[in-house]
Amino acid sequence: MSGTFDQHRLFNLFLTKKPMRGYFGATLPHKAHALNYSDTTRLGLLACPGGERFAEQVVKRLSTIYRRRFERKAQVMAERYHLSKEEVTTKINFGNDIQSSLLYIPGKVSEYRAPRFNVKTRNTWFPNGEIKTEILDSIRGQDLYIFQDTENRLPCTFNDGRDEVRLSVNDHIFNLMVTIDAAIQSGAGRITLVLPTYPYSRQHKKKGREGLTAARFGQIMEHLGVARIITLDVHSREIENCFNKLRLENLHASFQVIEKLAGIIDVTDDNLVVLSPDTGAVDRNKFYASTLQKPLALLYKERDYSKVTKNANDNNITEMKLLGDITGKTVFMADDMLGTGGTLLKAMRYLKEQGANKVICAVSLPMFSATAVDDFEKAYQEGQFYRIIGTNAIHHEELLKKEWYIEADVTTLFAQIISLLHHNRSLSPMMDNRELIAKKMKKAIAAHGIQQPTLLLD
């Protein structure tokens, strides 16, 4: 193949509307999901008030992913076809311009042109509490991802920055519904919700005359026209069985948690024990025990379900029983969410009484409701636990100042999932992250000079 750029062939194919073939010979899909490194007319990320912080970080990670893919593609093509990297860059940009619905994509044709994923909006808060969302960019036909953090209790900005309002979970949900409707009215091609916390997820069982609100929330979103929901460690996996066409992508932060855990303790230590804080978390902690090659213990709890937990000192646990040996051990336990924290504090206190040396807990959704932050600070000062690892799926400025709190970043995980979904690629490598964890374990073992054991990852 010569290094000459055959522009006439590409223009003729384009003008005659024949099936477009790539500049390196690959057939390009007719659908709007072929990989285009610069064009933002196909992929958009829109943040509701409350979801801006998380969306902003995901956009940064997504921009990095696209740049790396572009550079990797340019390098491979340059080596394969014996061209300079500058020539390949120009050819890729030419192909992207041909595919784009724009006349051309702004930027120098000889350099990488970073896409802009953000969709601009204007959010209005009215004195009576009503909310309005206006989409300021064209999103017609776009693959649109709407971000909302329903657990965000920090002030949200409205009315072009003039007003700040603290929203409840229900306010955030209705704001999300208004935004979805605005996107539908604006002609979005496909709508996906990015909800780090799935709201009402604890209302997934019917024990009496009560609603199945977790299922109903998703069904309402489905009825509005949402195609997919991306969330983190949903409280009950059965929720995804309640929809007709809506897909629920339930992500897990186990790799990010183990990465942080390996930074504070020796994960190869024989004195490390994984413990399930209750029967509902057995599968999650069994995964950690198998991956870390550590024994699994269980803390069984009896509860009085007629009592509603209001704060850490007022929980509904009536009795605890420990299955396993934790005497003199470092105990690691993982759970999906932390609300008022009363159950966890009582469990930590019990484990210390049973002879645990250190207690470390990981939670995917660190809500820290009511007075939880102060309650955990007090417990930490009393030596009840060593560290808590939480993700940035929920943001707490006060938590980040605490010595005992460690934040694991999951925005790269969400950015990778969005990229894979947009380009219709398999999610399996990201949903089952055991290989990534195995690599992390190999590094930890090598760092401590220990002979590598066989990991139980099956």
C-alpha positions as CSV (number, residue, x, y, z in Angstrom):
1,M,0.0,0.0,0.0
2,S,1.4,3.4,-1.0
3,G,1.4,6.4,1.4
4,T,-0.7,8.4,-1.0
5,F,-4.0,9.7,0.4
6,D,-6.7,8.6,-2.1
7,Q,-9.1,11.4,-1.4
8,H,-10.9,11.1,-4.8
9,R,-12.0,7.5,-4.0
10,L,-13.4,8.5,-0.6
11,F,-15.2,11.5,-2.0
12,N,-16.7,9.5,-4.9
13,L,-18.0,6.8,-2.4
14,F,-19.4,9.5,-0.2
15,L,-21.2,11.4,-3.1
16,T,-22.6,8.3,-4.7
17,K,-23.9,7.1,-1.3
18,K,-22.4,3.7,-1.7
19,P,-21.6,1.7,1.5
20,M,-18.8,3.8,3.0
21,R,-15.5,1.9,3.4
22,G,-12.8,3.2,5.8
23,Y,-9.5,4.7,4.6
24,F,-7.8,1.5,5.6
25,G,-10.4,-0.7,4.0
26,A,-12.7,-1.5,6.9
27,T,-16.5,-1.3,6.2
28,L,-18.1,1.4,8.4
29,P,-21.5,0.7,10.0
30,H,-24.5,2.7,8.8
31,K,-25.5,3.1,12.5
32,A,-24.3,6.0,14.5
33,H,-22.1,3.9,16.8
34,A,-18.9,3.5,14.7
35,L,-15.8,4.6,16.7
36,N,-15.3,8.3,15.9
37,Y,-12.6,9.9,18.1
38,S,-13.7,13.5,17.7
39,D,-17.3,13.8,16.7
40,T,-19.7,14.6,19.6
41,T,-22.9,14.7,17.5
42,R,-23.5,11.0,18.5
43,L,-22.6,10.8,22.2
44,G,-23.8,13.3,24.9
45,L,-23.5,13.4,28.7
46,L,-26.1,15.5,30.5
47,A,-26.0,16.3,34.2
48,C,-29.0,17.1,36.4
49,P,-28.5,19.4,39.3
50,G,-26.9,17.2,41.9
51,G,-25.2,15.0,39.3
52,E,-22.7,17.6,37.9
53,R,-19.7,16.6,40.1
54,F,-19.9,12.9,39.2
55,A,-20.6,13.7,35.5
56,E,-17.7,16.1,35.3
57,Q,-15.3,13.5,36.5
58,V,-16.7,10.9,34.2
59,V,-16.3,13.3,31.2
60,K,-12.6,13.7,32.1
61,R,-12.1,10.0,32.3
62,L,-14.0,9.5,29.0
63,S,-11.8,12.2,27.3
64,T,-8.7,10.3,28.4
65,I,-10.1,7.0,27.1
66,Y,-10.8,8.5,23.7
67,R,-7.3,10.2,23.5
68,R,-5.6,6.9,24.4
69,R,-7.6,5.0,21.8
70,F,-6.8,7.5,19.2
71,E,-3.1,7.5,20.0
72,R,-3.0,3.6,20.1
73,K,-4.9,3.4,16.8
74,A,-2.5,5.9,15.1
75,Q,0.6,4.1,16.4
76,V,-0.6,0.7,15.3
77,M,-1.7,1.9,11.9
78,A,1.6,3.8,11.4
79,E,3.6,0.6,12.1
80,R,1.3,-1.6,10.0
81,Y,1.2,0.5,6.9
82,H,4.7,2.1,7.2
83,L,3.4,5.6,7.5
84,S,4.3,8.4,9.8
85,K,2.1,9.0,12.8
86,E,1.3,12.5,11.4
87,E,0.0,11.0,8.1
88,V,-2.1,8.5,10.0
89,T,-3.5,11.2,12.2
90,T,-4.5,13.2,9.2
91,K,-6.2,10.2,7.6
92,I,-8.1,9.3,10.7
93,N,-9.3,12.9,11.0
94,F,-10.3,12.9,7.4
95,G,-12.4,9.8,7.9
96,N,-14.0,11.2,11.0
97,D,-14.9,14.4,9.1
98,I,-16.5,12.2,6.4
99,Q,-18.6,10.3,9.0
100,S,-19.6,13.4,10.9
101,S,-23.0,15.0,10.3
102,L,-21.2,18.3,10.6
103,L,-19.6,20.0,7.6
104,Y,-16.3,19.2,9.4
105,I,-15.1,18.8,12.9
106,P,-13.3,21.9,14.2
107,G,-9.6,21.7,15.0
108,K,-6.3,21.1,13.3
109,V,-6.5,18.1,10.9
110,S,-2.9,17.1,11.7
111,E,-3.6,16.7,15.5
112,Y,-5.9,14.9,17.8
113,R,-9.2,16.8,18.2
114,A,-10.7,16.2,21.6
115,P,-14.5,15.7,21.6
116,R,-16.8,17.7,23.8
117,F,-19.3,15.3,25.5
118,N,-21.1,17.8,27.8
119,V,-24.6,18.8,26.9
120,K,-25.4,22.3,28.1
121,T,-28.6,22.9,30.1
122,R,-30.4,25.6,32.0
123,N,-32.2,24.5,35.2
124,T,-34.8,26.7,36.8
125,W,-36.2,26.5,40.4
126,F,-39.5,28.2,40.9
127,P,-40.7,29.6,44.3
128,N,-43.4,27.0,44.6
129,G,-40.8,24.2,44.2
130,E,-41.4,23.3,40.6
131,I,-38.3,22.6,38.4
132,K,-37.7,23.1,34.7
133,T,-34.9,21.8,32.5
134,E,-34.0,23.4,29.2
135,I,-31.5,21.7,26.9
136,L,-29.4,24.3,25.2
137,D,-27.5,22.1,22.7
138,S,-29.0,20.0,19.8
139,I,-29.2,16.3,20.9
140,R,-31.4,15.0,18.0
141,G,-30.5,11.4,17.4
142,Q,-27.9,11.3,20.2
143,D,-27.0,8.5,22.4
144,L,-27.7,10.5,25.6
145,Y,-26.5,9.6,29.2
146,I,-28.3,11.5,31.9
147,F,-26.5,11.8,35.3
148,Q,-28.2,12.2,38.6
149,D,-27.0,11.7,42.2
150,T,-30.2,11.2,44.1
151,E,-28.3,11.1,47.4
152,N,-26.6,14.5,46.9
153,R,-27.5,16.6,49.9
154,L,-25.1,19.5,49.0
155,P,-26.7,22.8,47.7
156,C,-27.6,22.5,44.0
157,T,-27.3,25.5,41.7
158,F,-30.4,26.9,39.8
159,N,-31.4,30.0,37.9
160,D,-28.1,30.5,36.2
161,G,-26.2,30.3,39.4
162,R,-28.3,32.8,41.4
163,D,-30.0,30.3,43.7
164,E,-28.8,27.3,45.7
165,V,-31.3,24.7,46.9
166,R,-30.8,21.5,48.9
167,L,-32.9,18.8,47.3
168,S,-34.4,15.7,48.9
169,V,-34.2,12.3,47.2
170,N,-37.7,12.9,45.8
171,D,-36.7,16.3,44.5
172,H,-33.8,14.7,42.7
173,I,-36.0,12.0,41.2
174,F,-38.6,14.5,39.9
175,N,-35.8,16.7,38.5
176,L,-34.6,13.6,36.7
177,M,-38.1,13.0,35.2
178,V,-38.3,16.6,34.0
179,T,-34.9,16.2,32.3
180,I,-35.8,12.9,30.7
181,D,-39.0,14.5,29.2
182,A,-36.9,17.5,28.0
183,A,-34.5,15.0,26.3
184,I,-37.4,13.1,24.6
185,Q,-39.0,16.4,23.4
186,S,-35.6,17.3,22.0
187,G,-35.3,14.2,19.9
188,A,-32.7,12.2,21.8
189,G,-32.0,8.8,20.0
190,R,-31.5,6.6,23.1
191,I,-31.6,7.6,26.8
192,T,-29.5,6.0,29.4
193,L,-29.6,7.0,33.1
194,V,-26.4,7.0,35.1
195,L,-27.5,6.7,38.7
196,P,-24.5,5.9,41.1
197,T,-27.2,5.2,43.7
198,Y,-30.4,3.4,42.6
199,P,-33.2,5.2,44.7
200,Y,-35.6,3.3,46.9
201,S,-33.5,0.1,46.3
202,R,-34.2,-1.1,49.9
203,Q,-37.9,-1.2,49.2
204,H,-37.6,-4.4,47.1
205,K,-39.5,-6.9,49.3
206,K,-43.1,-7.0,50.2
207,K,-43.6,-8.2,53.7
208,G,-47.1,-6.8,54.2
209,R,-49.3,-4.0,52.9
210,E,-46.5,-2.1,51.3
211,G,-45.3,-1.1,47.9
212,L,-42.4,-2.5,45.7
213,T,-41.1,1.0,45.2
214,A,-37.7,-0.2,43.9
215,A,-39.4,-1.9,41.0
216,R,-41.9,0.9,40.4
217,F,-39.2,3.5,40.1
218,G,-37.5,1.6,37.2
219,Q,-40.9,0.9,35.6
220,I,-41.7,4.6,35.7
221,M,-38.3,5.4,34.0
222,E,-39.0,2.7,31.4
223,H,-42.5,4.2,30.7
224,L,-40.9,7.6,30.2
225,G,-38.7,6.2,27.4
226,V,-35.4,5.2,29.2
227,A,-33.6,2.3,27.6
228,R,-31.0,1.6,30.3
229,I,-29.9,2.4,33.8
230,I,-26.3,2.2,34.9
231,T,-25.9,1.9,38.7
232,L,-23.5,0.7,41.3
233,D,-24.1,-2.3,43.6
234,V,-27.9,-2.2,43.6
235,H,-29.2,-3.4,46.9
236,S,-31.2,-6.3,45.4
237,R,-30.3,-7.9,42.1
238,E,-33.9,-9.1,41.7
239,I,-34.9,-5.5,40.9
240,E,-33.7,-6.0,37.3
241,N,-36.2,-8.8,36.8
242,C,-39.1,-6.3,37.1
243,F,-38.7,-4.6,33.7
244,N,-39.9,-5.4,30.2
245,K,-37.3,-3.8,28.0
246,L,-35.2,-1.6,30.2
247,R,-31.7,-2.9,30.9
248,L,-30.1,-2.5,34.3
249,E,-26.3,-2.5,34.3
250,N,-25.2,-3.2,37.9
251,L,-21.5,-2.3,38.3
252,H,-19.2,-3.5,41.1
253,A,-16.3,-1.6,42.7
254,S,-14.4,-4.6,44.0
255,F,-11.3,-3.9,42.0
256,Q,-11.2,-0.3,43.2
257,V,-11.8,-1.4,46.8
258,I,-9.0,-4.0,46.8
259,E,-6.7,-1.4,45.2
260,K,-7.3,0.8,48.2
261,L,-7.2,-2.1,50.7
262,A,-3.8,-3.1,49.4
263,G,-2.6,0.5,50.0
264,I,-3.3,0.4,53.8
265,I,-2.6,-3.3,54.7
266,D,-0.7,-6.3,53.5
267,V,-3.4,-8.3,51.7
268,T,-1.2,-11.3,51.6
269,D,-1.0,-11.4,55.5
270,D,-2.2,-14.7,57.0
271,N,-3.9,-12.8,59.8
272,L,-6.4,-11.2,57.3
273,V,-10.0,-12.6,57.6
274,V,-12.9,-11.6,55.3
275,L,-16.2,-11.3,57.2
276,S,-19.8,-11.0,55.9
277,P,-21.6,-8.5,58.1
278,D,-24.9,-10.3,57.5
279,T,-26.4,-13.2,55.4
280,G,-27.4,-10.8,52.6
281,A,-23.8,-9.8,52.0
282,V,-22.4,-13.4,51.9
283,D,-22.0,-13.6,48.1
284,R,-20.1,-10.2,48.0
285,N,-17.7,-11.2,50.8
286,K,-17.3,-14.7,49.5
287,F,-16.0,-13.1,46.3
288,Y,-13.5,-11.1,48.3
289,A,-12.4,-14.2,50.4
290,S,-12.0,-16.3,47.3
291,T,-10.0,-13.6,45.4
292,L,-7.8,-12.7,48.4
293,Q,-7.4,-16.4,49.3
294,K,-8.6,-15.7,52.9
295,P,-11.0,-17.5,55.2
296,L,-14.6,-16.3,55.4
297,A,-16.4,-15.6,58.6
298,L,-20.1,-14.6,59.1
299,L,-21.8,-12.3,61.5
300,Y,-25.4,-13.4,61.9
301,K,-27.9,-10.8,63.2
302,E,-31.4,-11.0,64.5
303,R,-33.5,-7.9,63.8
304,D,-36.8,-6.4,65.0
305,Y,-38.3,-5.3,61.7
306,S,-41.1,-3.4,63.4
307,K,-38.5,-0.8,64.4
308,V,-37.2,1.8,61.9
309,T,-33.6,2.8,62.3
310,K,-33.3,6.6,62.8
311,N,-29.7,7.0,63.8
312,A,-26.6,5.0,64.7
313,N,-27.7,4.7,68.4
314,D,-31.2,3.5,67.5
315,N,-30.9,0.4,65.4
316,N,-33.2,-2.7,65.1
317,I,-30.6,-5.4,65.9
318,T,-31.6,-7.6,68.8
319,E,-28.9,-10.3,68.8
320,M,-25.5,-11.2,67.1
321,K,-23.7,-14.4,66.6
322,L,-20.2,-14.9,65.1
323,L,-19.3,-17.9,62.9
324,G,-15.5,-18.1,62.5
325,D,-12.3,-17.2,64.3
326,I,-11.2,-13.5,64.3
327,T,-9.1,-13.4,67.5
328,G,-6.0,-11.3,66.8
329,K,-7.0,-11.0,63.2
330,T,-7.4,-8.0,60.8
331,V,-11.1,-8.2,59.7
332,F,-12.2,-6.9,56.3
333,M,-15.9,-6.8,55.6
334,A,-17.8,-5.3,52.6
335,D,-21.4,-4.1,52.2
336,D,-23.4,-2.3,49.5
337,M,-24.5,0.8,51.5
338,L,-24.1,2.7,54.7
339,G,-27.1,4.7,55.9
340,T,-27.2,5.8,59.5
341,G,-24.4,3.3,60.2
342,G,-25.9,2.0,63.4
343,T,-25.8,-1.6,62.3
344,L,-22.2,-1.4,61.2
345,L,-21.1,0.4,64.3
346,K,-22.7,-2.2,66.5
347,A,-21.0,-5.0,64.4
348,M,-17.6,-3.3,64.7
349,R,-18.0,-2.9,68.4
350,Y,-19.0,-6.6,68.7
351,L,-16.0,-7.7,66.6
352,K,-13.5,-5.8,68.8
353,E,-15.1,-7.5,71.8
354,Q,-14.5,-10.9,70.2
355,G,-10.8,-10.1,69.9
356,A,-10.4,-8.6,66.4
357,N,-7.2,-6.7,66.0
358,K,-8.2,-4.3,63.2
359,V,-11.6,-3.8,61.6
360,I,-11.8,-2.4,58.1
361,C,-15.1,-2.0,56.2
362,A,-15.8,-1.2,52.5
363,V,-19.1,0.3,51.3
364,S,-20.0,1.0,47.7
365,L,-22.6,3.7,48.6
366,P,-21.4,5.7,51.7
367,M,-24.6,7.7,52.4
368,F,-23.7,8.5,56.0
369,S,-27.2,9.8,56.8
370,A,-28.4,11.7,59.9
371,T,-25.5,12.0,62.4
372,A,-23.5,9.1,60.9
373,V,-20.3,11.1,60.3
374,D,-20.1,12.3,63.9
375,D,-21.0,8.8,65.2
376,F,-18.2,7.2,63.3
377,E,-15.7,9.8,64.3
378,K,-16.5,9.1,68.0
379,A,-16.2,5.3,67.4
380,Y,-12.9,5.8,65.6
381,Q,-11.5,7.8,68.6
382,E,-12.6,4.9,70.8
383,G,-10.7,2.5,68.7
384,Q,-13.7,0.5,67.4
385,F,-12.4,0.4,63.8
386,Y,-9.4,1.2,61.7
387,R,-10.5,2.4,58.3
388,I,-13.6,2.7,56.1
389,I,-13.3,2.5,52.3
390,G,-16.1,4.2,50.3
391,T,-16.5,5.1,46.7
392,N,-17.1,8.6,45.2
393,A,-20.5,7.4,43.9
394,I,-21.8,9.6,46.7
395,H,-19.9,12.8,47.5
396,H,-19.4,14.0,51.1
397,E,-16.9,16.9,51.5
398,E,-16.9,16.4,55.3
399,L,-16.0,12.7,55.0
400,L,-12.9,13.4,52.9
401,K,-11.4,15.3,55.9
402,K,-11.6,12.3,58.2
403,E,-8.4,10.3,58.9
404,W,-10.4,7.1,58.9
405,Y,-12.1,7.5,55.6
406,I,-10.6,6.4,52.2
407,E,-12.3,7.2,48.9
408,A,-12.1,4.8,45.9
409,D,-12.7,6.4,42.5
410,V,-15.3,4.6,40.3
411,T,-15.6,7.3,37.7
412,T,-13.2,5.5,35.3
413,L,-15.3,2.4,35.6
414,F,-18.5,4.3,34.6
415,A,-16.6,6.0,31.8
416,Q,-15.4,2.7,30.4
417,I,-18.9,1.2,30.6
418,I,-20.4,4.2,28.8
419,S,-17.8,4.0,26.0
420,L,-18.4,0.2,25.6
421,L,-22.2,0.7,25.5
422,H,-22.0,3.5,23.0
423,H,-19.9,1.5,20.6
424,N,-22.0,-1.7,21.1
425,R,-19.1,-3.7,22.6
426,S,-19.2,-6.4,25.3
427,L,-19.3,-5.4,28.9
428,S,-18.2,-8.8,30.2
429,P,-14.5,-7.8,30.8
430,M,-15.7,-4.9,33.0
431,M,-18.6,-6.6,34.8
432,D,-16.4,-9.6,35.7
433,N,-13.3,-7.9,37.0
434,R,-11.6,-11.0,38.5
435,E,-8.7,-10.9,36.1
436,L,-8.0,-7.2,37.0
437,I,-8.0,-8.2,40.7
438,A,-5.7,-11.1,40.0
439,K,-3.2,-8.8,38.4
440,K,-3.4,-6.5,41.4
441,M,-2.8,-9.4,43.7
442,K,0.2,-10.5,41.7
443,K,1.7,-7.0,42.1
444,A,1.0,-7.1,45.9
445,I,2.6,-10.5,46.3
446,A,5.6,-9.5,44.2
447,A,6.0,-6.3,46.3
448,H,6.2,-8.4,49.5
449,G,8.5,-11.1,48.1
450,I,6.0,-13.9,48.7
451,Q,5.5,-16.9,46.4
452,Q,2.3,-16.5,44.5
453,P,-0.6,-18.8,45.5
454,T,-3.2,-20.0,43.1
455,L,-6.2,-17.6,43.2
456,L,-9.7,-19.1,43.6
457,L,-11.3,-17.1,40.9
458,D,-13.8,-19.7,39.5
